[in-house]
């Protein structure tokens, strides 16, 4: 703490500039020092509106069909201070049967760091929130999954180092010696005590394709993610304990690349019973296997599904070239995954 004291003036100056620039009406949590929320990270259609989201800020609502900006989403007046305390995931999930929207927020500054599961009614009113302490460090969260009965949380070892945050250094460390965690919470739960944390191998899962309760075993959950060997958070992170890096699935992936992965979690036993990479390097150099940013048919969110779609990395990355440090990789294909046969169809979008 003593070492951090000289940095506090810089931190508070940035916070002051943020609140002064917004006339006190912030659109991002109190601990986010950026003074602009572009709301350009994701869009979710819910209750007759589009929610435009940015990972470090609150959701803006756009009216349909005009797409006119209506301001911050306050859950029909049922949570008016959400933008002060919470951010809003760019990957909210809408249940195709109930119409509920489930999303998450998180806080890496408070002790202990926490995440919050937020459930919104089909009409857009806040129904439930559960604040949950994180199982390890001040982890950067991004995506999660839902089933018809559960929320599947996803915590990787990319952790905020507060002292770095105000010095100009990359503020995150990716720890190769740490574990990944999945957290299982019943959607009807009101308490963080009900979360079951399941330890998994070292990796990072920025994005979840889908999750569902196993029809053959009610104690198991199937999750498909785009598993990364590691991430430096688009230039925001540094490597820690790289000597501990393992390769449990064959060929190592370049940093910030991903491949579709199947996890089977036994909730009763609190353990991973399957961890399988679903694609391998193709024999034909023109074919793809690395991809991210997945989606399923909205009618199958949280339910068993056969097909999934994702964006394929550019051909040079498919063939082993690194993602330029601090840059977003180029995606040039749409991939269709047949999870029943393992077949992968790729369609070129950009040359």
N, C-alpha and C positions, 0 to 999 in steps of 0.2 A: 504494500500500500504506500509506503514512504516513497518508493521509486516513482509512483504514479502521480504524486502531488504536483510536480512541476507541469504536468500535462493538463491538469484540471482547468486552468484559465482558458486554454485553447478550446477545450470541449465546451465550456460554458459560453464562450464567445460565439461558437457555431450555433449553439442552441438559441442564444439571444437573437442572432441574425435570422434564424428560422422563424421564430415566433413574431419578430418585428415585421418580417416580410409577409407574413400571413395575417397581419392585424389581429393576432391572437386566435384565429380560427384555423387551427392546424388540420391537415388532412392526413397526418401520419402520426404514429405513436410518439410519446414524449422523448423516447430515447433515440429516435432516428434523427441524425443531425442534418441530413439533406433537406433543403427548403422547398423542394418541388416534388410533387407526386404526379408523374405523367400518366398513371393508370393505363399502362400499355403492355402489361405482361400477360394478360389473359382476359377472356370474356366468357361469362356464364349467363345463359338466358333463364330467368326465373320469375314467376309471378307477374308476367306481362312486362318485364323490363330486362334490359341488358345490364349486367354488373361488370364494369370494367375495373380490373384489378392490377395492382402493382405490389410486388412481394413485400416491400418495406412501408406500405401505406394502406389506407382504408379504401373500400370499394366506392366508386362513383356509379350512379345509376343513370342509364340512358333510357328515355321513353321509346316504346315501340308504337307505331312503325317509323316515327320521325327521326329517331336516334338523337333527339334533343337531350343535352345534358341537364339533369334535374338536381345535381348536387350529390352530396355524400349520402350513401344508403344508411338509413337509421332504423331499419326494420319496422317501417310504418310507425315510427315514433316510440318503439318499445326498447330501443337502446341508443340513446342520443349521444352518449359520451364514448362510444366504441372507438372513434377515430383518435381519441386522446390516449387510450390505454392499449389498444391492440392494432396489429396489422391484419391483413386478410389474404389468405392463400390465393394464388392465381389459379388454383385447380379445384374449386368447389365441385361437389358431386350432387347431382339431383337424382333422387330415387324415382325410378320410372313408375312405381306403383303408388306410392304415397304422395309424390310431388314435393316432399321435403328437400331442402337444400342443406347439406352438411359441409362445413368448411372448418378450417383451423386458423388460429393465430398463435404467435409465440413471442417470448420475451427472453433475450439472451443477456440482459443487464442485471435484472434482479437476482437475488440469491434466495432459494435456488432458482436457476433458470426454469421456465415453464412453458407449456403449450396449453392452448384452450381449444376444446372441441365445441363447435357452435352448431346448433340445430335450429333451422328456420322452417316455419310451417309453409304449406303450399301457397298460402296467401301472402307470405312475406313477413310474418311476425315472428319475433324471437320466441322459441319454445324452451330451449335448454342450453346451458353452458356448463362445461366441466373443466376446471383448471387442474392441470396435471404436472407435477414436478418431472423434469427430464431425468432419465436414468444415468446420464453421464454428461458432464460438461455443458458449456453454452453452445449447443449444436445449432448449425444452420439447418432449418427445416424447409421443405418446399412442397412436397406432395404427400398424398396419403391415399388410402382406398376405403371403400365401404362394401359391405355385403348387405343382404336383406336384413340382417340382425346385428351386425357388428361394424365398428370403425377399426381400420387397420392403420396404425401409426407407423412411421418409418423414420428412425433417427440414425444418422451416420456420423462418423468421426471427423467432421469438418467443424472445428470449434473456434469461436470468437476469443481473441486475446485482447481484452479491453485496453491494455496499455499501448498496443499497436494501433488501435483505432484512431488515435488522435495525433500520431506521429508522422503519418504519411506512409508508413510501412504497410504491406499487405496484412489486413487485420485478422486473418484466419490461419489456422494450422490444420493440415490434414495429417492425422496421426495413424501411421501404418501399424502401430502396435495395439490399437484399440479395436473394440468390437462394434458391429452394427447391431441395432435393436429394432425389433418389431413390437409394437404395443397393441394389444387387443382389448377393446372396450365395447361392451354391449351398448347398442344405441339407446336403450332405455335407461341406462345408468345415470345416476345423479352424483356419483362420488368418484374421486380419483383413486380411492382404495380398491376399486373394482378392476383397474387396469392390470393386465397380465403381460409382463415384459418377457420377451423371448430373445435370448442372445443369439446372434448370427455371426458369420465370418466377416472379416474386415472387407469393406466395400462401400460404395455409395450408390444410392438409388434416387436420383433427382426426380424421376417420373415413374408413375404407376400406370400400367395399361388398364388393369381391372383386378378385382378380387371377388371371391364368392365363397359361400359356405359349401364344403364338400358334400355333394348329394349322397355319397356312400358312407360318410362318417360325420355326424354332427359336431364332433369335437375338433374337426380339422378345417382349416381355411386355406384356400389356394390363392396365391397372389402372383401376378405377372408384373415384373418391373423391368426397367431398362437399366441393368446393372453395370456400374462403372468399376474398374479396378481402383481408381482414385479420381479425385477432382481437386483442382486448385481454384475452383469458384470463379472462373473467367478472369484470372489474374489477381483475385483477392486473397489467395492463400499461398502458404509455403509448406514444404514437406517436412515432416517430423518423424524420426525413427524409421527412415526408409529402409534400413537394413533388415527390418522385420517383415518386409513385403513378401507375400506368398503368392503362388499361382495355382490355386486349387482346380482351375477349369481349363488347363492347357495354355494355349497361346496367350501371352500377356497383351492387354489392351493399352493403347496409348492413353495418356491422361485426357480426361473429359471426352472420351468416346464411350459408347455403350452398346450392349447387345441384349436382346430380349431374354429374360431369365424366368424360370418357374420356381417358386418356393411353395412348399407345403408345410404349414405350421400346425403342430398339435397343441391346441389351446389347453387341454386338460393336463398334458405332461409338460407344458411350457418349453417346447423344444422345436427346432427345425428338423423335419423328417425327410425333406427333399430340397436340394439346391442344385438346379440343373440349367446349364447354358443351353439355349434352344437352337442356336445356329453356330456353324463353324465356318472358317475361311473357305470360300468356294474355289473349285478348281479353275473356273473361268474368271479371268481378271476383271471382266466387265460386269460381273454379278456382285450383289451387295450382301452383307451380313450385319454390318454395324448400323444402328439406327437409334432414334430417340423420339420424343414428343409423340406418344401413342394415343390412340383413340379406339373406342369400340362403338358399335351401334348404341345410341342412347337408350334404347329399349332393353339393353342387356347390362347396363351399369349395375354392378353388385350382384350379377347373376351369372351362371355358367354360360360360356360363350365359345364359339368355335373360331371366329375370325377377329383379327385385330389389324389396325393400320398404324403406320409410323412413317417418319421421315428418314430417308437414307442419307448418310454422310456422302460427301463428294468422293469421286473415284480415287483420288490420290490418298485420301484418308482410309478408304476401304483397303488400300494396298499397303498401308503401314506408315504413311507420312504423319507427322505429329500435327496436332491442332495448334496453330500459332498462339503463343502464350498471351493471355489476356484478351483473346478474340473469341467471338462466337463462330463455331465451325460452319462451313457451307453445307447446306443440305440440297441435294439435286434430284432426289427420287422420292416417290411414294412407294412404300413397301406394304404388301398384303400378307399377313401371317395366317396360315391355316394351322391351328393348334391341334387339330385331329390327325393330320397327316405329316406335319412338319414342313410342308412345302412353303416356299417363299417366292412371291411374285414381286418383281420390281419394275416400276414404270418411270422412265426418265422424264423429268420436268425441265431441267436446265442442263445445257451442255457444258 
